[in-house]
């Protein structure tokens, strides 16, 4: 893959390395915070430089035991996810490795940059934190490891006991807060475009964290919506106006969140074996 030859990647990481080195020399943080309450949610905005760092390939290779199959915890789309432990501090991490795909490499690089450009600049308990990345020998994103896995894995694993209603409520509220932060609490509005149970991860305390920002879009404050082509996302979660006309705004995520709530409450998959969507099952007419 010719990832390292991309001008976008070169500019981004040369700037990041300079910024990171500068921050290391001057440890005094330049932050300003403000608190606001919008529609019942109290949010604290942190305006500061991103805290993620550039990992070396050796660091993530050693952490994942050479990307051992025993460390593989997830696979889907254009990526594989490995569990790892950093040798320096023993911290558990998740390494998302972007897989090779020939003619699709340019698209994967674009999604890689998009994910860094969004999740690398957000800070909220219900949004997955980016620890850093690596562009040596491929493209890698490094996150804090979510020990409980995804909501989907807990809901649909027949070997798992059903989730308690209190836990489901906690997941629903936490995910709503994370989504509200992306839409209202960031300096620029972020539309996730792929809210679903497999993209909501859980920490040890069942606190949900929205993940996978490969399809996310910035939406300027002066725009009411954005028209996008081609249509991307997950069947069963696509809002009608997005699926038919490519219109993207906050409602795109709200519709998908509604499907997520139906799945959380009913325990049914978004699309069943007969290809019936969950919202069609709820409202057959």
JOSUL-V640864 format. One record per backbone hydrogen bond with DSSP energy under -0.5 kcal/mol. CO is the residue of the C=O (numbers start at 1). NH is the residue of the N-H. Records with the same first field share a line. If there is no record, write none. Layout:
# JOSUL-V640864
CO=NH, NH
This chain:
# JOSUL-V640864
2=5
3=6
6=10
7=11
8=12
9=13
10=14
11=15
12=16
13=17
14=18
15=19
16=20
17=21
18=22
19=23
20=24
21=25
22=26
25=27
27=29
29=31
32=47
34=45
36=38, 43
38=41
40=42
41=38, 43
43=36, 45
45=34, 47
46=48
47=32
53=55, 133
56=60
57=61
58=62
59=63
60=64
61=66
62=65
63=85
64=68
68=71
69=72
71=83
74=81
76=79
78=99
79=76
80=97
81=73, 74
82=95
84=93
86=90
91=86
92=145
93=84
94=96, 143
95=82, 97
96=98, 141
97=80, 99
101=104
102=105
104=108
105=109
106=110
107=111
108=112
109=113
110=114
111=115
112=116
113=117
114=118
115=119, 120
116=120
118=121
119=122, 130
124=127
126=210
129=131, 144
131=53
132=142
133=55
134=140
135=138
139=98
140=134
141=96
142=131, 132
143=94
145=147
146=149
149=202
150=154
151=155
152=156
153=157
156=158
157=160
164=168
165=169
166=170
167=171
168=172
169=173
170=174
171=175
172=176
173=177
174=178
175=179
176=180
177=181
178=182
179=183
180=184, 185
181=185, 186
182=190
189=219
190=192
191=217
196=199
197=151, 152, 200
199=201, 211
200=151
201=209
202=148, 149
203=206
206=208
207=203
209=201
210=128
213=216
217=191
219=189
220=223
226=248
234=237
239=242, 243
240=244
241=245, 247
242=246
246=228
248=226
249=252, 253
250=253, 254
251=255
252=256
253=257
254=258
255=259
256=260
257=261
258=262
259=263
260=264
261=265
262=266
263=267
270=278
272=275
276=272
277=281
278=282
279=283
